[in-house]
Amino acid sequence: MTRHRRFRRFVDRYLVDELPLRHHAALFEHLRACEECRAYYDRSVEALRVLEGQTDYTTGELDRVMTRLLGPAPAEPAPARRWLSWMGSLGAAAAVTSALLLWLRPPADDRSFVARGRDDDTAFGVQAMCGEPLRTADDGCRLDETLTFAYWVDPDLAAQRHVVLFGVDEAGDPLYYAPTPVDAPLLASHGAWEPAQFAVRLAVNHDPGALRIYGLLAPPHVRPTVEQVDEWAAELATATPATPGDTPWFRRISSTAMQATCPGEHACQSVELSIQLKNEASP
């Protein structure tokens, strides 16, 4: 991870009171010296003022924020494009979730919902979807589309359990889906396929290439944090992608990184997907 990206993530966490105090001095020193990260901080503050509904923002601020969130992505994104990595697409989330509720009617033996690296064939499943109309991401997604998920948990395992979803791109950078610095993991449901209540605008924070997506069903009453996701993603960034029959990913990384969340061999269930992200003009 580059130094700039590290401090942009520090900015994200600082603005939502998630950055540990021990990192504050380093962040402030870097912002004084780095014009690019200072501009990133200014854009982030401006976005928060608008999105949190503060009454003292100007029309110009609103226009700029909405252009960043909803406007077309540039043909060659600027290096500072990775702003507010936890935001995704606010405007598209409700529409995509509604479409998912109509779309999720897979037959019981539909193998398109079986992901590589699963802990078993029935306990936990995740499907990535994108586009309009909504389709599975098996053939890839374009960067001008949104990405969302559906997940399924065996009803015997669902009580008081949380689902974690995150990605690792070709550069080794983590993409937060659930949890994020401001949102908790997903709550496992009663055994039906459930749409995640969010959609991610791929033009924000994503690059062309392979995107590995990792899902984890945590033990009862355990709520994994973004800090834990960072630790897992750092190991997975250098790991070989799974193939059918491989050991689940949470068993392939060090016991130190997983012991707080998955203390035993069968404490968690996991899923690993790989999808291709394409430029808007790609066929």
N, C-alpha and C positions, 0 to 999 in steps of 0.2 A: 504494500500500500504506500502511495506517495505521501510525502510530508504534508502537502496541501490537503489531500483527502482526509488525512488523520485529523487535521485541525478543523476542517469543515464539519466532521462528525462531532468534534468537541463543541463547536458552535451550536449544532442541533441540540445537543444534550443540555448545554448551558441555558438555552432559551426556554427549555421546559423543566428546569430545575432537576435535571438528571445527571449532571456532570459532577463527579466527586470533587470536593473542595481541594484536594491535593493537585488537581489539574488546572485550577483557575489561574495561578500565576503564570504557568507556561502558555496558556491560551492568550492572556492579556499581552504578554511579551511578544508573542508571535503576531498578534493583530496589529501591534504598533509598528512592526517591521515589514509586514506583508500587505501590500496594497490590494492584491487579488483576494485574499481571505477577508480583508476589511470590507471590500465591496460585497462579498458573499454574506458577511454578517449584516450589513445594511439591508440587503434584499430580504434576508430572513426576518429581521425585525419588522420591516415594512409588511411582509406577508402576515405575520402573526397579528399585527395591529388590525389588519383588515379582517382576517378570518375569525378572530376572536370577538369581532363586533364592537371594537372600541369606537367611540363616537367622534373622536377628534382627527380621524384620517381624512385626507383630501380626496377629491374626485380623481386627481391625477394618480394618487397612490392606488386607488381601487382599480383604475384602468391598467396600470402596470402589473399589478398582482394577477388580475384575471387574464391578461395576455400571457403571462408566464404559465399559468395553470392550464388554460384552455386553448391558447393560440396554437397555430401550426408549428411543428418543430422545424428548426433551420436545416437546410440541406447538409451543412457541415457544422455540427454543434460546437459552440465555443467551449474551451476547457473548463469554464466555470459552470457548465450545465448541471452538475450534480448538486443542486441546491435543495435544501430541506428534504433529505433522502427519505423521510418517513411520511411524506404527504400523499404521494400517488395522485389519483384523479378523484377529486371531490365531486366534480360536476357529473361524472359518469357513473358513480357508484350505485346510486339508487336505481337507475335504469337497467344496469347490468344485473343487479340482484333480482329485480323483478323478472327479467328474462330467464334467469337461472331457475327460478321457481317453476316456470313452465317447461323448461328444457329437461330437468332432471327426472326422467322417467325410464332409466335403463332397466332392461330385463335382468333377472337374477344372475344369469350366466354371461353377462356382457363382459368379455375379457378386456375391452378397451379401458376398463377402470382398474385393471391390475397393473401396478407399477413395479419397476425393477427395484430390487433391494428390500422388498417387503419382509416383515418378520414372519408372517404366515399368510394364507390365502383369504382369511376371513376377518381378522381382527381390526384392520385399519386400512383405509384406502384414501387416496387423494387424486383428483383429476384437475389438470390445468386447462383453462379454456380462454379463448380470446375471439375478437372480431364481432361483427354485426352483419347478419345474424350470428348468434353465438355458436361456436364450434369447438371441438377438442383441439388442443395445441399440438397434436401428434405430428402435423405437417408444418409446424412452426407458426410464429406470429410476426406481424410487421410492427415496426416501431411507431406507426401512427394508430395503433389499436390499443385497446385496454386488455389487461390480463386479470383473470379472476380464478377462483378455485371452488371446487366442491369437495367435501370430505365425508367419509363414512366411518363409524366406529361400531364395533360389535356391541349390541345393547347390554350384554353381560359385563362389558368393560367401561361403559360410558359414564357411570356415576362419578361426579366430582373430579373429572379428569379434563385436562386442557390439551389443545392441539397447537403445536408450534409449526410455523411455515416460514422458511427463509431461503434465499438463493445465494449462489456464489457464481460470479461471472468469470469470463476468461482471464480477466486481470487479477482474479483472486479477491475481489472486493465483495463484501456482504451486501445483500439486498434484504431489507426487513419487511416482512409481510405481517406476521403475527408471532410474537409481540413486536411493537415498535417502541420508540422512546415515549410515546404518549398513549399507546393502546396495549391492553393485556392480550395474552394468547386467546385463541378461540376456545369456547366451552364446548366440550363434546356433548352430542345430543343423544337421542333415544334410539339410534340404529338406522334411521333413514338417511339417504343422501341429503346433505345440507349445503346450501350455498354459503360461502364466506360473505359476510356483510360488508364487503369492500371490493373495489376494483382499482387496479394500479394502471396509470397511464404510462405506457412503455416509453413514450418520448421523454419522460422525466426519469433520469437516473439510470437508464438502461442503455446498453450499447449492442451493436450487432454481434452475433456469434452465439456460441453455446452458453446456455444458462442452466446450471444444475439447481434443482429445487429439492429441498429436504423437508420432510415432514416428520414430526415426532409426536406420539401420544404419550404424555407424561404420566407418572403414577398418580394415584388419587391425592388431591389437595396440594400438589406441587405445581407452582406457577413459574416456569422458567423466565428469566430476565433477558434483556438485550445484552447485558454484559456476558451472560453465559453463551448466548448465540454468537457473540463475537469470538469467544474462545473456541467454540466448535468450528465456526467457519474458517478460522485461521488454520486449523489442522486440515480441514476438508479441502482448502484451496490448493494444497499440494498433493492431495490424494488422487489416486486413479478412480475415474468414474466407475460405478457399479455395473455389473453385467448380471443377467438372470442367474439366480442361484447363489450369488455372493452373500456373505455375512451382512446383516443390516448395518447401516453406517454408524449407528451409535455404539456398536461393538468394535468398529474398526479404528476408532480414535482412542487416545490414551485414557486410561482409567481416571487420571487426575481431572481431565476436562469433563468427564461425565459423572463422576461418582456422586456429586451433590444431587443430580437429577435422577439418574438411573442407577441406584446402588446395587442392584442385582442383575443377573444375566437376562431375566425375563421381566424386569420391572417396567420396561418401555416397549413400544412397538414403533416401527419406523417405515418410511417410504422415501425413495429417491427417484426423481424424474429428471430427464434431460430434454430441453426443448431448444429449438433454434430461433433466434431473433434476427429479423431481416430488415434491411433498409426499406423505406416506403416504396421505392421503385422496383424492389425485387419481385420477380414473378411468383 
